[in-house]
């Protein structure tokens, strides 16, 4: 976070609560980020922070094509790193959390883990689209790790992002889902099903990282919010939703 401290010192004299910040955030952050924003606004009631949730890959494409975002909170480090290398950011990606994935079901005991999928050969399984959603890619990696991907592939249904994949589970369109732990712990899902925490050795780590985009180089509100994300108050919220933080 050293780079952020330097930026804050440079921008401190220009801080204005009238500034607005537009944040592109990965869909797994929907509940955690809402709480982080609310906590920040407790001390900065006039701050205007607009958060748009979706898949990290789609956000990357939008930003690359000029979408007016100030901050990008990705579900992995790859997309922020690509933006940095392409000259879209004012600093290198900053790790803010490690994400985890779970097997979730509203109707089936999933305590056996991935092996339970073989007991329900007709059941559909929701994951995020691995072509642009890091959580979907990690789900696919896990299924391949256990040697079941080819067998379950015809039963997979893909959400545009991890939030939509979770919604498929809630509505009954899928009997199982490999989703973000942060969503399984959300008020919307916590009492409506059960989950099994997937061993993180079965997939590449979800190194969730953020960047401040060039558009926000003179936006001190964006800089102070970025700094707040590493505060004990924000870290406590991330941990509440199952994220691993330093």
KOLNU-647519 format. One record per residue (C-alpha): residue in three letters; chain; x, y, z. Coordinates in steps of 0.05 Angstrom, whole numbers, plus 32768, in hexadecimal, padded with zeros to 4 digits. Each point is the difference from the previous one (the first is absolute). Layout:
# KOLNU-647519
> ALA / A / X / Y / Z
...
***
This chain:
# KOLNU-647519
> UNK / A / 8000 / 8000 / 8000
> UNK / A / 803D / 802E / 8000
> UNK / A / 7FEE / 801C / 7FBB
> UNK / A / 7FBB / 8013 / 801B
> UNK / A / 801E / 8025 / 803B
> UNK / A / 802B / 8029 / 7FD0
> UNK / A / 7FC5 / 8010 / 7FD4
> UNK / A / 7FD7 / 8016 / 803C
> UNK / A / 8036 / 8030 / 8016
> UNK / A / 8001 / 801E / 7FBA
> UNK / A / 7FB4 / 8006 / 7FFB
> UNK / A / 7FEF / 8011 / 8048
> UNK / A / 7FFC / 804B / 7FF6
> UNK / A / 7FCD / 7FF7 / 7FC8
> UNK / A / 7FCF / 7FD3 / 8025
> UNK / A / 7FB8 / 8011 / 7FF3
> UNK / A / 7FC3 / 7FDB / 8019
> UNK / A / 7FDC / 8017 / 7FC1
> UNK / A / 8029 / 7FD1 / 7FD7
> UNK / A / 7FE0 / 7FC0 / 7FE7
> UNK / A / 8020 / 7FBC / 7FF8
> UNK / A / 7FE8 / 7FCA / 7FD1
> UNK / A / 8018 / 7FBA / 8013
> UNK / A / 8000 / 7FC2 / 7FD4
> UNK / A / 7FFF / 7FC4 / 8030
> UNK / A / 7FFF / 7FB5 / 7FF8
> UNK / A / 7FBC / 7FE1 / 800E
> UNK / A / 801A / 7FD8 / 803B
> UNK / A / 8009 / 8042 / 8025
> UNK / A / 7FB7 / 8015 / 7FFD
> UNK / A / 7FF2 / 7FFA / 804A
> UNK / A / 8045 / 800C / 801C
> UNK / A / 800D / 803E / 7FD6
> UNK / A / 7FBB / 801D / 8010
> UNK / A / 8013 / 7FFB / 804A
> UNK / A / 8046 / 801D / 7FF4
> UNK / A / 7FE1 / 803B / 7FDB
> UNK / A / 7FCD / 800A / 8037
> UNK / A / 8037 / 7FFF / 8035
> UNK / A / 8028 / 8034 / 7FD9
> UNK / A / 7FC4 / 802D / 7FF8
> UNK / A / 7FF4 / 7FFF / 804B
> UNK / A / 803E / 802C / 8007
> UNK / A / 7FF6 / 8023 / 7FBD
> UNK / A / 7FB5 / 8009 / 7FF9
> UNK / A / 8004 / 802E / 7FC3
> UNK / A / 802B / 7FD0 / 7FD7
> UNK / A / 7FDE / 7FE5 / 7FC1
> UNK / A / 8016 / 7FB9 / 7FF0
> UNK / A / 7FDE / 7FDA / 7FC8
> UNK / A / 8010 / 7FB5 / 7FFB
> UNK / A / 7FF0 / 7FD8 / 7FC2
> UNK / A / 8006 / 7FB4 / 8009
> UNK / A / 800F / 7FCD / 7FCA
> UNK / A / 8033 / 7FCF / 7FE7
> UNK / A / 8048 / 8016 / 8003
> UNK / A / 800C / 7FEF / 7FB7
> UNK / A / 7FC5 / 802A / 7FE9
> UNK / A / 8017 / 803A / 802B
> UNK / A / 8045 / 7FFA / 7FE2
> UNK / A / 7FE3 / 8004 / 7FBA
> UNK / A / 7FD6 / 803C / 8012
> UNK / A / 803A / 8026 / 801F
> UNK / A / 802D / 7FEE / 7FC5
> UNK / A / 7FCB / 801F / 7FD3
> UNK / A / 7FFC / 8041 / 8028
> UNK / A / 7FCA / 7FF3 / 8034
> UNK / A / 8002 / 8038 / 8034
> UNK / A / 8017 / 7FDB / 803E
> UNK / A / 802E / 801B / 8036
> UNK / A / 8010 / 7FBF / 8025
> UNK / A / 7FFF / 7FB7 / 7FEB
> UNK / A / 7FFA / 7FC9 / 8035
> UNK / A / 800C / 7FBF / 7FDC
> UNK / A / 7FF5 / 7FB8 / 8017
> UNK / A / 8048 / 7FF1 / 7FE9
> UNK / A / 8041 / 8024 / 7FF2
> UNK / A / 8004 / 7FF0 / 7FB5
> UNK / A / 7FCE / 8033 / 7FE6
> UNK / A / 801C / 803A / 802B
> UNK / A / 8046 / 7FED / 7FEA
> UNK / A / 7FEC / 8002 / 7FB7
> UNK / A / 7FE3 / 8045 / 800A
> UNK / A / 803F / 8017 / 8022
> UNK / A / 802C / 7FE5 / 7FC8
> UNK / A / 7FD4 / 8023 / 7FCD
> UNK / A / 8008 / 8043 / 8024
> UNK / A / 7FB9 / 8006 / 801C
> UNK / A / 8014 / 8005 / 804A
> UNK / A / 8029 / 802E / 802C
> UNK / A / 8020 / 7FC7 / 8027
> UNK / A / 800B / 7FB5 / 8000
> UNK / A / 7FC8 / 7FD2 / 801A
> UNK / A / 7FF7 / 7FFF / 804B
> UNK / A / 7FEA / 7FBE / 8021
> UNK / A / 7FC5 / 800C / 802E
> UNK / A / 7FE7 / 7FB9 / 800E
> UNK / A / 8004 / 7FB7 / 7FED
> UNK / A / 7FBD / 7FE3 / 7FEB
> UNK / A / 7FE7 / 7FB9 / 800D
> UNK / A / 7FCE / 7FD4 / 7FDC
> UNK / A / 7FCC / 7FD0 / 801B
> UNK / A / 7FD0 / 7FCA / 7FE9
> UNK / A / 7FBA / 8019 / 8012
> UNK / A / 7FBB / 7FE1 / 7FFE
> UNK / A / 7FBC / 8014 / 801A
> UNK / A / 7FE6 / 7FB8 / 8002
> UNK / A / 803A / 7FCF / 8005
> UNK / A / 8032 / 7FF1 / 8037
> UNK / A / 8043 / 8014 / 7FE2
> UNK / A / 802C / 7FEC / 803A
> UNK / A / 8021 / 7FCB / 7FD5
> UNK / A / 801A / 8035 / 7FD1
> UNK / A / 8008 / 7FF9 / 7FB5
> UNK / A / 7FF4 / 7FB5 / 8003
> UNK / A / 7FB6 / 800C / 800E
> UNK / A / 7FF7 / 8017 / 7FB9
> UNK / A / 8005 / 7FB8 / 7FE8
> UNK / A / 7FC6 / 7FEC / 802C
> UNK / A / 7FD1 / 802E / 7FDA
> UNK / A / 8010 / 7FF2 / 7FB7
> UNK / A / 7FC7 / 802B / 7FE5
> UNK / A / 800A / 803C / 802D
> UNK / A / 8015 / 8041 / 7FE0
> UNK / A / 803D / 8025 / 801A
> UNK / A / 8007 / 804C / 7FFC
> UNK / A / 8043 / 8022 / 7FF8
> UNK / A / 8014 / 8044 / 7FE6
> UNK / A / 8016 / 8004 / 7FB7
> UNK / A / 804A / 7FED / 8003
> UNK / A / 8010 / 8028 / 7FC1
> UNK / A / 7FFA / 8042 / 8026
> UNK / A / 7FF1 / 7FF1 / 8049
> UNK / A / 803B / 7FEB / 802C
> UNK / A / 7FD2 / 7FDA / 8030
> UNK / A / 7FE5 / 7FD7 / 7FC6
> UNK / A / 8047 / 7FF0 / 7FE9
> UNK / A / 8013 / 7FE9 / 8046
> UNK / A / 7FC1 / 7FD4 / 8002
> UNK / A / 8015 / 7FDF / 7FBF
> UNK / A / 8046 / 7FF6 / 801B
> UNK / A / 7FE4 / 7FDD / 803D
> UNK / A / 7FD4 / 7FD2 / 7FD7
> UNK / A / 803C / 7FEE / 7FD5
> UNK / A / 802A / 7FF5 / 803E
> UNK / A / 7FCF / 7FCB / 8018
> UNK / A / 7FFB / 7FE2 / 7FBA
> UNK / A / 7FB5 / 800C / 7FFA
> UNK / A / 7FFD / 803B / 7FD0
> UNK / A / 7FF3 / 7FD8 / 7FC0
> UNK / A / 7FC9 / 7FD9 / 8024
> UNK / A / 7FDB / 803C / 801B
> UNK / A / 800C / 8030 / 7FC6
> UNK / A / 7FBC / 7FF1 / 7FDF
> UNK / A / 7FDF / 8012 / 8041
> UNK / A / 8022 / 8043 / 800B
> UNK / A / 7FD9 / 803F / 7FF9
> UNK / A / 8026 / 8041 / 7FFC
> UNK / A / 7FF1 / 8042 / 8022
> UNK / A / 8018 / 8040 / 7FE1
> UNK / A / 8024 / 800B / 8042
> UNK / A / 8005 / 7FDC / 8043
> UNK / A / 7FC4 / 8026 / 801C
> UNK / A / 7FD4 / 7FE6 / 7FC8
> UNK / A / 801A / 7FBA / 800A
> UNK / A / 7FEC / 8005 / 8049
> UNK / A / 7FBC / 8019 / 7FEB
> UNK / A / 7FF6 / 7FC2 / 7FD6
> UNK / A / 8009 / 7FD7 / 803F
> UNK / A / 7FCF / 802A / 8028
> UNK / A / 7FCA / 7FFB / 7FCB
> UNK / A / 8007 / 7FB5 / 7FF7
> UNK / A / 801A / 8004 / 7FB9
> UNK / A / 803E / 7FDC / 801A
> UNK / A / 8002 / 7FCD / 8039
> UNK / A / 804A / 800F / 800D
> UNK / A / 802D / 803B / 7FF7
> UNK / A / 804A / 800D / 8006
> UNK / A / 7FFE / 8047 / 8018
> UNK / A / 8026 / 8034 / 8029
> UNK / A / 8003 / 7FF4 / 804B
> UNK / A / 7FF0 / 804A / 8007
> UNK / A / 7FBC / 7FF4 / 7FE0
> UNK / A / 7FF2 / 7FC1 / 8027
> UNK / A / 800B / 8029 / 8040
> UNK / A / 7FD3 / 8039 / 7FE8
> UNK / A / 7FBC / 800D / 8021
> UNK / A / 7FE0 / 7FEC / 7FBF
> UNK / A / 801B / 7FB9 / 8001
> UNK / A / 8018 / 7FEF / 8046
> UNK / A / 7FBE / 7FE3 / 801A
> UNK / A / 7FE9 / 7FE2 / 7FBE
> UNK / A / 8032 / 7FC8 / 7FF5
> UNK / A / 8041 / 7FE1 / 8015
> UNK / A / 8047 / 8004 / 7FE5
> UNK / A / 8041 / 7FD9 / 7FFF
> UNK / A / 8040 / 8028 / 8000
> UNK / A / 802B / 7FE7 / 7FC5
> UNK / A / 8049 / 7FF4 / 800F
> UNK / A / 8027 / 8038 / 7FE0
> UNK / A / 8036 / 7FD0 / 7FE8
> UNK / A / 7FCF / 7FEA / 7FCA
> UNK / A / 8004 / 8041 / 7FDA
> UNK / A / 802C / 803D / 7FF5
> UNK / A / 7FF8 / 8035 / 8036
> UNK / A / 7FCD / 8037 / 7FF8
> UNK / A / 802F / 803A / 800C
> UNK / A / 7FCD / 8037 / 8001
> UNK / A / 8021 / 8042 / 7FEF
> UNK / A / 7FED / 8047 / 7FF0
> UNK / A / 801C / 803A / 7FD8
> UNK / A / 7FF3 / 804B / 7FFE
> UNK / A / 7FF3 / 8013 / 7FB7
> UNK / A / 801E / 803C / 7FDD
> UNK / A / 7FBE / 8024 / 8000
> UNK / A / 8006 / 8005 / 804D
> UNK / A / 8046 / 801C / 8003
> UNK / A / 7FE7 / 8042 / 801C
> UNK / A / 7FC4 / 7FE4 / 8025
> UNK / A / 8015 / 8000 / 8049
> UNK / A / 7FBE / 7FDE / 8014
> UNK / A / 8015 / 7FC4 / 7FD6
> UNK / A / 8044 / 8000 / 8021
> UNK / A / 7FE6 / 8004 / 8047
> UNK / A / 7FCD / 7FC9 / 7FF4
> UNK / A / 8036 / 7FD4 / 7FE2
> UNK / A / 8029 / 800B / 803F
> UNK / A / 7FC3 / 7FF1 / 802C
> UNK / A / 7FFA / 7FBB / 7FE0
> UNK / A / 803F / 7FEA / 8025
> UNK / A / 7FE9 / 801C / 8043
> UNK / A / 7FF0 / 7FD2 / 803B
> UNK / A / 7FB7 / 8013 / 7FF9
> UNK / A / 7FFC / 7FEB / 7FB8
> UNK / A / 802A / 7FC1 / 800A
> UNK / A / 7FD0 / 7FEB / 8037
> UNK / A / 7FC6 / 8004 / 7FCF
> UNK / A / 8025 / 7FD8 / 7FCA
> UNK / A / 8010 / 7FCA / 8033
> UNK / A / 7FB7 / 7FFE / 8015
> UNK / A / 7FF1 / 7FE9 / 7FB9
> UNK / A / 8036 / 7FCB / 7FFF
> UNK / A / 8037 / 8026 / 7FDD
> UNK / A / 8048 / 7FF3 / 8016
> UNK / A / 8023 / 8041 / 8010
> UNK / A / 8044 / 8011 / 801C
***
